[in-house]
Amino acid sequence: MDALLESRSTGRGESYELAVRLSAPAERWGWEYVLPPAPVPSPEANGFPVWREPRPPDTARLEAWRAKGVRRLPRALALTGAVWLLATVAVPGAGLVVLVAGVSVSVVPVVFPVWRIRSVQARAAVARKEGYRRFEEEVLRWRARVTAHNEAERARVEAALLWHPVGLWSGPSRVDVFGGTADGWASLLATWGTSLLSPRRGLLVVDLSEQDVASGLAELTAAVGDAVTHIDLPAQAARLDLLGGMGADQVADVLAQAVHTARRPESRGDLRTLDAELIEAVVTRLAPPLTFRRLVAGLEVLQRTYDPANEQGPLQASEVTALSLHVDTVGSTGQVQDELRFLAATLKLLGREESLDTPPTAAASGALARLWPPTGLTVITTAHSQHRRKDLLDRVVFHRLLHDLRAPGLPGQHAALVIAGADRLGLENLEALARQCRRTGVRLVLMLERLRGELKELLGSSDSAAVLMRLGNAQDAAAAAEFIGRGHKMVLSQVTAQTGRTFTAGAGHSIGTSEQTGATTGVSFLRSRGWTWPWDRNPRRWTVSDSLTASRGHSWQETANLSQADSTSHSTTQARVYEFEVKPTTIQSLPPTAFILVENPPAGRRTIAGDCNPGITLLDRVAPAPHTHQGAYRR
């Protein structure tokens, strides 16, 4: 992923392919990474076929028949032998027949049940074998179905789209970008700008950051053949006349506002009215073209420090005369002289960059709003080695742009304006610009390096969305996390572990003695059956018996027991807490191209994490449409 951070391609073919893929009919700020759903287990995964052993055949009747035949077999054989003996004595030659028949009748009740039992068991064995074969085939079919389902789920997960475009659902007129690096801003402008320019729109980027954040967007725009205009101020000031196309009162208002915001806060007094009067007094007495150098010279005339004998001066003699006649009207109070001196010294910072030999061109005499083409990109950058000149130039460009937004004839909703590095312009001025853009239907994007001071009031203001990028400062990150919001969640708050051991010991001793004595006397009468021996003259018919029993027992018992028990228990406790949805440390450590988008569409507040790296569009598994479940920050 780190290789994709270089959004600029090395070859024209690669730039063209990247630009074509980034061009989209819908506005896109980046992509959201969505993990595909986990593979769904097969509904039959736990339904492995079970083999149920068939019940054995019921041979109880045959077993009983065989057992009965076995019991009768000796008697039947004895009877057969007796019959055979009588048949042999009575009818010679018939004994063999009688013997064979008798043996057969005796053996059949034993042999036939055995044969039937074996026959039933053999049929049962064949049926079991056939059933087990069908069971094995069912197992193979089950495995095939489960394998096919798992393969389909794996193919679905491998083919699932991972990157989904992130757009704005609320359609705000202003988007505030807080934090980020130069690479992050360049990536964001390249991703969003190409999608904005594709449906025949015009985009004006005013880069005050001195980091050339629009170069990648310009390269991609040129790669697809769209018009790209780049003006570098103050080096190319002749191409853009900041003071042209306005009346004297308008020039005075623009410069008075710019000079007022350039004052230090502790010394800032509301001298805009006096500044506007002094500047207007000079502008009305100067002939075209109006430049900063000529304006400063006019202020010097009012200040009585201009040398009219200098033939190389920027003013004509008639202009010097007209201004000199107005010196007494302006006044010579200390405040007026101080303000003339301040205005001359301040505006001289911009006049030094102008050249008398290169006046503003006719094309440059129009307003900044004319730089908005119906389609294509216009980039205005400001850079200077001297901080005061750079700061004043930024403010003049900003207020001239704000003035032009109030004029009719703007492209309306087909245009967009980006101000990169607008931190020093002040909340009041930014809100005024936002109001004018909302009135004229121009989409405004403010890119600010820090989230501090009065700029925090921009967060969540009317008809706006916020894009939060990396904010390294702890206070800035805390303010961003507070804006994203807090929520309730269950967290692990306590872990308890208990271990116990129990010992038990015991002993027992018992002794027992027993004695038993018994006597028995009995008479038995005998009943004789059959006959008696003749010589038994006095056969006994009864008997008398006496018995005496005595027993003695002695027992003793010794018992001992010892037991040991160990117990261990673990428990966890969860608590409901109310904390940041996104921690400040997470915002401080965001990758350069990562962002968190916060907006308020009609359906409810929407917070989503995304990545604006343009190289994502060259990856596989990039979706053409937003994710259907967008809306919640995924931790």
MARFISE-78069 format. One record per residue (C-alpha): residue number from 1; residue in one letter; x, y, z. Coordinates in steps of 0.25 Angstrom, whole numbers. Example, Ala and Ser with C-alpha at 12.3 -4.5 7.8 and 13.67 -1.06 7.14 Angstrom:
residues 2
(pt 1,"A",(49,-18,31))
(pt 2,"S",(55,-4,29))
***
This chain:
residues 635
(pt 1,"M",(0,0,0))
(pt 2,"D",(12,9,2))
(pt 3,"A",(15,9,-12))
(pt 4,"L",(2,15,-16))
(pt 5,"L",(5,28,-8))
(pt 6,"E",(12,33,-20))
(pt 7,"S",(0,38,-28))
(pt 8,"R",(8,44,-39))
(pt 9,"S",(11,34,-51))
(pt 10,"T",(24,33,-58))
(pt 11,"G",(19,31,-72))
(pt 12,"R",(8,38,-80))
(pt 13,"G",(1,25,-82))
(pt 14,"E",(0,22,-68))
(pt 15,"S",(-5,36,-65))
(pt 16,"Y",(-16,35,-75))
(pt 17,"E",(-20,21,-70))
(pt 18,"L",(-21,27,-56))
(pt 19,"A",(-28,39,-60))
(pt 20,"V",(-38,31,-68))
(pt 21,"R",(-41,22,-56))
(pt 22,"L",(-42,33,-46))
(pt 23,"S",(-52,40,-55))
(pt 24,"A",(-66,37,-50))
(pt 25,"P",(-80,42,-53))
(pt 26,"A",(-82,43,-38))
(pt 27,"E",(-74,52,-28))
(pt 28,"R",(-64,43,-20))
(pt 29,"W",(-55,47,-9))
(pt 30,"G",(-48,34,-7))
(pt 31,"W",(-51,19,-4))
(pt 32,"E",(-56,11,8))
(pt 33,"Y",(-50,-2,11))
(pt 34,"V",(-60,-12,14))
(pt 35,"L",(-57,-26,18))
(pt 36,"P",(-65,-37,11))
(pt 37,"P",(-74,-45,19))
(pt 38,"A",(-68,-57,25))
(pt 39,"P",(-71,-70,18))
(pt 40,"V",(-84,-76,22))
(pt 41,"P",(-83,-91,26))
(pt 42,"S",(-91,-101,19))
(pt 43,"P",(-104,-104,25))
(pt 44,"E",(-100,-118,24))
(pt 45,"A",(-87,-117,30))
(pt 46,"N",(-92,-123,44))
(pt 47,"G",(-101,-133,37))
(pt 48,"F",(-91,-144,34))
(pt 49,"P",(-99,-157,30))
(pt 50,"V",(-100,-166,42))
(pt 51,"W",(-100,-181,40))
(pt 52,"R",(-110,-188,48))
(pt 53,"E",(-108,-203,50))
(pt 54,"P",(-120,-211,46))
(pt 55,"R",(-127,-219,56))
(pt 56,"P",(-123,-234,56))
(pt 57,"P",(-134,-244,51))
(pt 58,"D",(-144,-249,61))
(pt 59,"T",(-140,-264,62))
(pt 60,"A",(-146,-266,76))
(pt 61,"R",(-157,-276,71))
(pt 62,"L",(-147,-284,63))
(pt 63,"E",(-137,-284,75))
(pt 64,"A",(-148,-289,84))
(pt 65,"W",(-152,-300,74))
(pt 66,"R",(-138,-304,73))
(pt 67,"A",(-136,-304,88))
(pt 68,"K",(-149,-312,90))
(pt 69,"G",(-144,-322,79))
(pt 70,"V",(-130,-324,86))
(pt 71,"R",(-138,-327,100))
(pt 72,"R",(-146,-337,93))
(pt 73,"L",(-135,-343,85))
(pt 74,"P",(-130,-354,95))
(pt 75,"R",(-144,-359,98))
(pt 76,"A",(-147,-359,83))
(pt 77,"L",(-135,-367,81))
(pt 78,"A",(-138,-377,92))
(pt 79,"L",(-152,-379,87))
(pt 80,"T",(-146,-381,73))
(pt 81,"G",(-137,-391,78))
(pt 82,"A",(-148,-399,86))
(pt 83,"V",(-157,-399,73))
(pt 84,"W",(-145,-403,65))
(pt 85,"L",(-143,-415,75))
(pt 86,"L",(-157,-419,74))
(pt 87,"A",(-158,-417,59))
(pt 88,"T",(-146,-426,57))
(pt 89,"V",(-151,-437,66))
(pt 90,"A",(-165,-436,60))
(pt 91,"V",(-162,-434,45))
(pt 92,"P",(-149,-438,40))
(pt 93,"G",(-144,-427,31))
(pt 94,"A",(-152,-416,36))
(pt 95,"G",(-143,-411,46))
(pt 96,"L",(-135,-403,37))
(pt 97,"V",(-147,-395,31))
(pt 98,"V",(-151,-393,45))
(pt 99,"L",(-138,-388,50))
(pt 100,"V",(-136,-378,38))
(pt 101,"A",(-150,-373,40))
(pt 102,"G",(-148,-371,55))
(pt 103,"V",(-135,-365,54))
(pt 104,"S",(-140,-355,44))
(pt 105,"V",(-152,-351,52))
(pt 106,"S",(-143,-349,64))
(pt 107,"V",(-133,-341,57))
(pt 108,"V",(-142,-332,48))
(pt 109,"P",(-147,-323,60))
(pt 110,"V",(-132,-320,63))
(pt 111,"V",(-126,-318,49))
(pt 112,"F",(-138,-311,42))
(pt 113,"P",(-138,-299,52))
(pt 114,"V",(-123,-298,51))
(pt 115,"W",(-124,-297,35))
(pt 116,"R",(-135,-287,36))
(pt 117,"I",(-127,-279,46))
(pt 118,"R",(-115,-278,37))
(pt 119,"S",(-124,-275,25))
(pt 120,"V",(-130,-263,32))
(pt 121,"Q",(-116,-258,37))
(pt 122,"A",(-110,-259,23))
(pt 123,"R",(-122,-251,17))
(pt 124,"A",(-120,-241,28))
(pt 125,"A",(-105,-240,25))
(pt 126,"V",(-108,-238,10))
(pt 127,"A",(-118,-227,14))
(pt 128,"R",(-108,-220,23))
(pt 129,"K",(-97,-220,13))
(pt 130,"E",(-106,-214,3))
(pt 131,"G",(-110,-203,13))
(pt 132,"Y",(-96,-200,17))
(pt 133,"R",(-93,-198,2))
(pt 134,"R",(-104,-188,0))
(pt 135,"F",(-99,-181,13))
(pt 136,"E",(-85,-180,7))
(pt 137,"E",(-91,-174,-6))
(pt 138,"E",(-99,-164,3))
(pt 139,"V",(-86,-160,10))
(pt 140,"L",(-79,-157,-3))
(pt 141,"R",(-91,-149,-8))
(pt 142,"W",(-91,-141,5))
(pt 143,"R",(-76,-138,4))
(pt 144,"A",(-78,-134,-10))
(pt 145,"R",(-89,-124,-6))
(pt 146,"V",(-81,-118,6))
(pt 147,"T",(-69,-117,-3))
(pt 148,"A",(-76,-110,-14))
(pt 149,"H",(-83,-100,-4))
(pt 150,"N",(-69,-97,2))
(pt 151,"E",(-63,-95,-11))
(pt 152,"A",(-74,-86,-15))
(pt 153,"E",(-73,-78,-2))
(pt 154,"R",(-58,-77,-4))
(pt 155,"A",(-59,-72,-18))
(pt 156,"R",(-70,-62,-14))
(pt 157,"V",(-60,-56,-3))
(pt 158,"E",(-49,-56,-13))
(pt 159,"A",(-57,-49,-23))
(pt 160,"A",(-64,-39,-13))
(pt 161,"L",(-61,-24,-16))
(pt 162,"L",(-53,-18,-5))
(pt 163,"W",(-52,-3,-8))
(pt 164,"H",(-65,5,-10))
(pt 165,"P",(-65,20,-14))
(pt 166,"V",(-69,30,-3))
(pt 167,"G",(-78,41,-7))
(pt 168,"L",(-86,52,0))
(pt 169,"W",(-100,48,3))
(pt 170,"S",(-105,62,8))
(pt 171,"G",(-100,70,-4))
(pt 172,"P",(-94,82,5))
(pt 173,"S",(-90,95,-1))
(pt 174,"R",(-77,95,7))
(pt 175,"V",(-67,84,11))
(pt 176,"D",(-56,87,21))
(pt 177,"V",(-43,79,21))
(pt 178,"F",(-36,79,34))
(pt 179,"G",(-22,74,36))
(pt 180,"G",(-14,65,26))
(pt 181,"T",(0,66,19))
(pt 182,"A",(4,72,6))
(pt 183,"D",(3,58,0))
(pt 184,"G",(-11,56,6))
(pt 185,"W",(-16,68,1))
(pt 186,"A",(-11,65,-13))
(pt 187,"S",(-17,52,-13))
(pt 188,"L",(-30,57,-8))
(pt 189,"L",(-31,68,-19))
(pt 190,"A",(-26,58,-30))
(pt 191,"T",(-37,48,-26))
(pt 192,"W",(-48,58,-23))
(pt 193,"G",(-44,68,-34))
(pt 194,"T",(-44,57,-46))
(pt 195,"S",(-58,52,-42))
(pt 196,"L",(-63,67,-41))
(pt 197,"L",(-57,71,-55))
(pt 198,"S",(-62,59,-62))
(pt 199,"P",(-77,63,-63))
(pt 200,"R",(-74,76,-70))
(pt 201,"R",(-71,85,-58))
(pt 202,"G",(-60,96,-56))
(pt 203,"L",(-51,96,-44))
(pt 204,"L",(-43,108,-38))
(pt 205,"V",(-32,104,-28))
(pt 206,"V",(-26,115,-20))
(pt 207,"D",(-13,109,-14))
(pt 208,"L",(-8,118,-2))
(pt 209,"S",(-1,106,4))
(pt 210,"E",(12,108,-4))
(pt 211,"Q",(12,92,-5))
(pt 212,"D",(8,91,-19))
(pt 213,"V",(-4,82,-15))
(pt 214,"A",(-11,83,-28))
(pt 215,"S",(0,79,-37))
(pt 216,"G",(-5,64,-37))
(pt 217,"L",(-19,68,-41))
(pt 218,"A",(-14,77,-52))
(pt 219,"E",(-5,66,-58))
(pt 220,"L",(-17,56,-58))
(pt 221,"T",(-26,67,-64))
(pt 222,"A",(-17,70,-75))
(pt 223,"A",(-15,55,-78))
(pt 224,"V",(-30,54,-82))
(pt 225,"G",(-29,66,-91))
(pt 226,"D",(-36,76,-82))
(pt 227,"A",(-32,91,-81))
(pt 228,"V",(-22,94,-70))
(pt 229,"T",(-18,108,-66))
(pt 230,"H",(-7,111,-56))
(pt 231,"I",(-4,125,-51))
(pt 232,"D",(7,127,-41))
(pt 233,"L",(7,139,-33))
(pt 234,"P",(14,149,-32))
(pt 235,"A",(23,144,-43))
(pt 236,"Q",(11,144,-53))
(pt 237,"A",(4,156,-48))
(pt 238,"A",(3,162,-62))
(pt 239,"R",(-7,150,-66))
(pt 240,"L",(-16,154,-54))
(pt 241,"D",(-20,168,-51))
(pt 242,"L",(-24,168,-37))
(pt 243,"L",(-29,182,-38))
(pt 244,"G",(-35,182,-51))
(pt 245,"G",(-50,182,-55))
(pt 246,"M",(-54,189,-42))
(pt 247,"G",(-59,203,-39))
(pt 248,"A",(-51,212,-29))
(pt 249,"D",(-60,209,-18))
(pt 250,"Q",(-59,194,-20))
(pt 251,"V",(-44,195,-21))
(pt 252,"A",(-44,203,-8))
(pt 253,"D",(-53,193,-1))
(pt 254,"V",(-45,181,-6))
(pt 255,"L",(-31,187,-1))
(pt 256,"A",(-37,192,12))
(pt 257,"Q",(-42,178,15))
(pt 258,"A",(-29,172,12))
(pt 259,"V",(-21,182,20))
(pt 260,"H",(-30,181,32))
(pt 261,"T",(-28,166,33))
(pt 262,"A",(-13,168,31))
(pt 263,"R",(-12,176,44))
(pt 264,"R",(-8,169,57))
(pt 265,"P",(-19,165,66))
(pt 266,"E",(-14,173,78))
(pt 267,"S",(-13,186,69))
(pt 268,"R",(-25,184,60))
(pt 269,"G",(-34,195,60))
(pt 270,"D",(-46,197,51))
(pt 271,"L",(-40,207,41))
(pt 272,"R",(-46,201,29))
(pt 273,"T",(-54,213,26))
(pt 274,"L",(-42,222,27))
(pt 275,"D",(-34,213,18))
(pt 276,"A",(-45,212,8))
(pt 277,"E",(-47,227,7))
(pt 278,"L",(-32,229,5))
(pt 279,"I",(-30,218,-5))
(pt 280,"E",(-43,223,-12))
(pt 281,"A",(-38,237,-13))
(pt 282,"V",(-25,232,-20))
(pt 283,"V",(-32,223,-29))
(pt 284,"T",(-42,233,-34))
(pt 285,"R",(-31,242,-38))
(pt 286,"L",(-22,232,-46))
(pt 287,"A",(-24,228,-60))
(pt 288,"P",(-24,214,-65))
(pt 289,"P",(-17,204,-63))
(pt 290,"L",(-17,203,-48))
(pt 291,"T",(-6,196,-42))
(pt 292,"F",(-1,195,-28))
(pt 293,"R",(12,203,-31))
(pt 294,"R",(3,214,-36))
(pt 295,"L",(-6,213,-24))
(pt 296,"V",(6,214,-15))
(pt 297,"A",(11,226,-22))
(pt 298,"G",(-3,233,-21))
(pt 299,"L",(-3,231,-6))
(pt 300,"E",(11,237,-5))
(pt 301,"V",(6,249,-12))
(pt 302,"L",(-5,250,-1))
(pt 303,"Q",(6,248,9))
(pt 304,"R",(15,259,2))
(pt 305,"T",(27,249,1))
(pt 306,"Y",(26,247,-15))
(pt 307,"D",(36,254,-23))
(pt 308,"P",(29,260,-36))
(pt 309,"A",(42,263,-42))
(pt 310,"N",(45,249,-44))
(pt 311,"E",(42,246,-59))
(pt 312,"Q",(43,231,-57))
(pt 313,"G",(32,231,-46))
(pt 314,"P",(19,223,-49))
(pt 315,"L",(10,235,-49))
(pt 316,"Q",(7,245,-59))
(pt 317,"A",(8,260,-57))
(pt 318,"S",(-7,262,-58))
(pt 319,"E",(-9,251,-47))
(pt 320,"V",(1,257,-38))
(pt 321,"T",(-6,271,-39))
(pt 322,"A",(-20,265,-37))
(pt 323,"L",(-15,257,-24))
(pt 324,"S",(-8,270,-19))
(pt 325,"L",(-20,278,-20))
(pt 326,"H",(-27,267,-11))
(pt 327,"V",(-16,268,0))
(pt 328,"D",(-23,278,8))
(pt 329,"T",(-37,271,7))
(pt 330,"V",(-31,258,12))
(pt 331,"G",(-26,265,24))
(pt 332,"S",(-13,266,32))
(pt 333,"T",(-17,260,45))
(pt 334,"G",(-7,250,52))
(pt 335,"Q",(-17,238,50))
(pt 336,"V",(-18,241,35))
(pt 337,"Q",(-3,243,33))
(pt 338,"D",(-1,230,41))
(pt 339,"E",(-11,222,32))
(pt 340,"L",(-5,228,19))
(pt 341,"R",(9,224,24))
(pt 342,"F",(3,210,28))
(pt 343,"L",(-4,208,14))
(pt 344,"A",(7,212,6))
(pt 345,"A",(17,203,13))
(pt 346,"T",(8,191,13))
(pt 347,"L",(3,192,-2))
(pt 348,"K",(18,195,-6))
(pt 349,"L",(20,181,-3))
(pt 350,"L",(12,177,-15))
(pt 351,"G",(16,188,-23))
(pt 352,"R",(31,184,-23))
(pt 353,"E",(27,171,-31))
(pt 354,"E",(21,179,-42))
(pt 355,"S",(28,184,-55))
(pt 356,"L",(25,197,-62))
(pt 357,"D",(30,190,-75))
(pt 358,"T",(20,179,-74))
(pt 359,"P",(6,185,-71))
(pt 360,"P",(-6,175,-69))
(pt 361,"T",(-11,169,-82))
(pt 362,"A",(-25,171,-87))
(pt 363,"A",(-28,157,-84))
(pt 364,"A",(-24,159,-69))
(pt 365,"S",(-33,172,-68))
(pt 366,"G",(-45,163,-65))
(pt 367,"A",(-49,158,-51))
(pt 368,"L",(-44,145,-45))
(pt 369,"A",(-58,139,-47))
(pt 370,"R",(-55,139,-62))
(pt 371,"L",(-44,129,-59))
(pt 372,"W",(-55,119,-56))
(pt 373,"P",(-56,112,-70))
(pt 374,"P",(-69,104,-73))
(pt 375,"T",(-60,92,-72))
(pt 376,"G",(-45,90,-68))
(pt 377,"L",(-36,94,-57))
(pt 378,"T",(-30,107,-53))
(pt 379,"V",(-19,107,-42))
(pt 380,"I",(-15,120,-35))
(pt 381,"T",(-3,119,-26))
(pt 382,"T",(4,129,-17))
(pt 383,"A",(18,128,-12))
(pt 384,"H",(29,138,-8))
(pt 385,"S",(41,137,1))
(pt 386,"Q",(37,149,9))
(pt 387,"H",(25,145,19))
(pt 388,"R",(19,159,19))
(pt 389,"R",(18,160,4))
(pt 390,"K",(12,146,3))
(pt 391,"D",(2,148,14))
(pt 392,"L",(-3,161,8))
(pt 393,"L",(-4,155,-6))
(pt 394,"D",(-12,144,0))
(pt 395,"R",(-22,154,6))
(pt 396,"V",(-23,162,-6))
(pt 397,"V",(-26,150,-15))
(pt 398,"F",(-36,145,-5))
(pt 399,"H",(-44,158,-4))
(pt 400,"R",(-43,160,-19))
(pt 401,"L",(-49,146,-21))
(pt 402,"L",(-60,149,-10))
(pt 403,"H",(-63,162,-18))
(pt 404,"D",(-65,155,-31))
(pt 405,"L",(-74,145,-25))
(pt 406,"R",(-83,156,-22))
(pt 407,"A",(-84,160,-36))
(pt 408,"P",(-94,153,-46))
(pt 409,"G",(-90,144,-57))
(pt 410,"L",(-83,133,-49))
(pt 411,"P",(-84,118,-54))
(pt 412,"G",(-93,114,-43))
(pt 413,"Q",(-95,100,-38))
(pt 414,"H",(-85,95,-50))
(pt 415,"A",(-73,102,-43))
(pt 416,"A",(-65,99,-30))
(pt 417,"L",(-55,106,-22))
(pt 418,"V",(-44,101,-14))
(pt 419,"I",(-36,109,-4))
(pt 420,"A",(-24,102,1))
(pt 421,"G",(-16,107,13))
(pt 422,"A",(-28,117,18))
(pt 423,"D",(-24,116,32))
(pt 424,"R",(-19,131,33))
(pt 425,"L",(-31,137,26))
(pt 426,"G",(-40,138,39))
(pt 427,"L",(-53,132,42))
(pt 428,"E",(-61,144,38))
(pt 429,"N",(-55,144,24))
(pt 430,"L",(-57,130,22))
(pt 431,"E",(-72,130,27))
(pt 432,"A",(-74,142,17))
(pt 433,"L",(-68,134,6))
(pt 434,"A",(-77,122,9))
(pt 435,"R",(-89,130,9))
(pt 436,"Q",(-86,136,-5))
(pt 437,"C",(-83,122,-10))
(pt 438,"R",(-96,117,-4))
(pt 439,"R",(-103,128,-11))
(pt 440,"T",(-97,126,-24))
(pt 441,"G",(-97,111,-24))
(pt 442,"V",(-82,109,-24))
(pt 443,"R",(-77,97,-17))
(pt 444,"L",(-66,102,-7))
(pt 445,"V",(-55,94,-1))
(pt 446,"L",(-47,99,10))
(pt 447,"M",(-34,92,13))
(pt 448,"L",(-28,96,27))
(pt 449,"E",(-15,91,33))
(pt 450,"R",(-20,92,48))
(pt 451,"L",(-32,91,56))
(pt 452,"R",(-30,102,66))
(pt 453,"G",(-36,115,71))
(pt 454,"E",(-48,121,65))
(pt 455,"L",(-47,111,53))
(pt 456,"K",(-53,101,62))
(pt 457,"E",(-66,108,60))
(pt 458,"L",(-66,104,45))
(pt 459,"L",(-68,89,49))
(pt 460,"G",(-83,85,47))
(pt 461,"S",(-88,99,43))
(pt 462,"S",(-100,100,34))
(pt 463,"D",(-100,93,20))
(pt 464,"S",(-86,87,22))
(pt 465,"A",(-78,74,23))
(pt 466,"A",(-65,72,30))
(pt 467,"V",(-53,63,25))
(pt 468,"L",(-43,60,36))
(pt 469,"M",(-29,56,32))
(pt 470,"R",(-17,54,41))
(pt 471,"L",(-16,64,52))
(pt 472,"G",(-3,63,59))
(pt 473,"N",(-5,73,70))
(pt 474,"A",(-12,67,82))
(pt 475,"Q",(-22,78,84))
(pt 476,"D",(-26,78,70))
(pt 477,"A",(-28,63,70))
(pt 478,"A",(-36,64,83))
(pt 479,"A",(-45,75,77))
(pt 480,"A",(-47,66,65))
(pt 481,"A",(-50,54,73))
(pt 482,"E",(-60,62,81))
(pt 483,"F",(-67,66,68))
(pt 484,"I",(-68,52,63))
(pt 485,"G",(-75,49,76))
(pt 486,"R",(-76,39,87))
(pt 487,"G",(-84,26,89))
(pt 488,"H",(-87,15,99))
(pt 489,"K",(-80,2,98))
(pt 490,"M",(-77,-10,107))
(pt 491,"V",(-62,-11,111))
(pt 492,"L",(-55,-21,120))
(pt 493,"S",(-53,-14,133))
(pt 494,"Q",(-49,-25,143))
(pt 495,"V",(-42,-39,143))
(pt 496,"T",(-43,-47,155))
(pt 497,"A",(-36,-60,158))
(pt 498,"Q",(-37,-69,171))
(pt 499,"T",(-30,-81,175))
(pt 500,"G",(-33,-90,188))
(pt 501,"R",(-28,-103,194))
(pt 502,"T",(-35,-111,205))
(pt 503,"F",(-29,-122,214))
(pt 504,"T",(-38,-132,222))
(pt 505,"A",(-32,-143,231))
(pt 506,"G",(-40,-153,240))
(pt 507,"A",(-39,-166,248))
(pt 508,"G",(-48,-177,254))
(pt 509,"H",(-48,-189,263))
(pt 510,"S",(-59,-199,266))
(pt 511,"I",(-60,-213,274))
(pt 512,"G",(-71,-223,274))
(pt 513,"T",(-74,-236,281))
(pt 514,"S",(-86,-246,278))
(pt 515,"E",(-90,-260,284))
(pt 516,"Q",(-101,-269,279))
(pt 517,"T",(-107,-282,285))
(pt 518,"G",(-118,-291,279))
(pt 519,"A",(-124,-305,281))
(pt 520,"T",(-133,-313,271))
(pt 521,"T",(-141,-326,273))
(pt 522,"G",(-149,-333,262))
(pt 523,"V",(-157,-346,259))
(pt 524,"S",(-158,-351,245))
(pt 525,"F",(-168,-361,240))
(pt 526,"L",(-165,-370,228))
(pt 527,"R",(-175,-375,219))
(pt 528,"S",(-170,-387,212))
(pt 529,"R",(-174,-390,198))
(pt 530,"G",(-173,-403,191))
(pt 531,"W",(-170,-416,198))
(pt 532,"T",(-160,-419,210))
(pt 533,"W",(-151,-430,212))
(pt 534,"P",(-157,-442,218))
(pt 535,"W",(-147,-443,229))
(pt 536,"D",(-149,-429,233))
(pt 537,"R",(-157,-432,245))
(pt 538,"N",(-158,-418,251))
(pt 539,"P",(-156,-408,240))
(pt 540,"R",(-154,-394,246))
(pt 541,"R",(-165,-384,242))
(pt 542,"W",(-160,-371,249))
(pt 543,"T",(-147,-365,254))
(pt 544,"V",(-143,-355,265))
(pt 545,"S",(-132,-344,264))
(pt 546,"D",(-126,-334,274))
(pt 547,"S",(-116,-323,270))
(pt 548,"L",(-109,-312,278))
(pt 549,"T",(-101,-300,272))
(pt 550,"A",(-93,-289,279))
(pt 551,"S",(-85,-278,272))
(pt 552,"R",(-77,-266,277))
(pt 553,"G",(-71,-255,269))
(pt 554,"H",(-62,-243,272))
(pt 555,"S",(-59,-232,262))
(pt 556,"W",(-51,-219,262))
(pt 557,"Q",(-49,-208,252))
(pt 558,"E",(-39,-197,250))
(pt 559,"T",(-42,-186,239))
(pt 560,"A",(-34,-174,234))
(pt 561,"N",(-37,-164,223))
(pt 562,"L",(-29,-152,217))
(pt 563,"S",(-34,-143,206))
(pt 564,"Q",(-29,-131,198))
(pt 565,"A",(-37,-122,189))
(pt 566,"D",(-32,-111,180))
(pt 567,"S",(-41,-100,173))
(pt 568,"T",(-39,-89,163))
(pt 569,"S",(-49,-79,158))
(pt 570,"H",(-48,-68,148))
(pt 571,"S",(-58,-57,145))
(pt 572,"T",(-58,-45,136))
(pt 573,"T",(-67,-32,138))
(pt 574,"Q",(-71,-23,127))
(pt 575,"A",(-75,-8,129))
(pt 576,"R",(-83,1,120))
(pt 577,"V",(-75,13,117))
(pt 578,"Y",(-77,26,109))
(pt 579,"E",(-65,30,101))
(pt 580,"F",(-60,35,88))
(pt 581,"E",(-64,27,76))
(pt 582,"V",(-50,31,70))
(pt 583,"K",(-39,33,80))
(pt 584,"P",(-30,45,78))
(pt 585,"T",(-18,36,77))
(pt 586,"T",(-24,29,65))
(pt 587,"I",(-26,43,58))
(pt 588,"Q",(-12,47,61))
(pt 589,"S",(-7,34,55))
(pt 590,"L",(-15,33,42))
(pt 591,"P",(-8,30,29))
(pt 592,"P",(-5,42,20))
(pt 593,"T",(-17,39,11))
(pt 594,"A",(-27,34,21))
(pt 595,"F",(-39,42,25))
(pt 596,"I",(-51,42,34))
(pt 597,"L",(-64,48,27))
(pt 598,"V",(-74,54,36))
(pt 599,"E",(-87,60,30))
(pt 600,"N",(-102,61,33))
(pt 601,"P",(-111,56,22))
(pt 602,"P",(-126,55,25))
(pt 603,"A",(-125,40,29))
(pt 604,"G",(-116,44,41))
(pt 605,"R",(-102,47,44))
(pt 606,"R",(-92,39,36))
(pt 607,"T",(-78,36,40))
(pt 608,"I",(-69,28,31))
(pt 609,"A",(-54,25,29))
(pt 610,"G",(-48,25,16))
(pt 611,"D",(-35,27,8))
(pt 612,"C",(-33,37,-4))
(pt 613,"N",(-21,30,-10))
(pt 614,"P",(-23,31,-25))
(pt 615,"G",(-15,19,-27))
(pt 616,"I",(-26,10,-21))
(pt 617,"T",(-34,11,-34))
(pt 618,"L",(-23,3,-41))
(pt 619,"L",(-25,-8,-31))
(pt 620,"D",(-34,-20,-33))
(pt 621,"R",(-47,-22,-26))
(pt 622,"V",(-51,-7,-27))
(pt 623,"A",(-66,-5,-27))
(pt 624,"P",(-72,5,-36))
(pt 625,"A",(-83,8,-27))
(pt 626,"P",(-84,12,-12))
(pt 627,"H",(-85,1,-1))
(pt 628,"T",(-100,-1,2))
(pt 629,"H",(-97,-1,17))
(pt 630,"Q",(-89,12,18))
(pt 631,"G",(-91,21,30))
(pt 632,"A",(-84,16,42))
(pt 633,"Y",(-69,17,46))
(pt 634,"R",(-63,3,47))
(pt 635,"R",(-53,1,58))
***
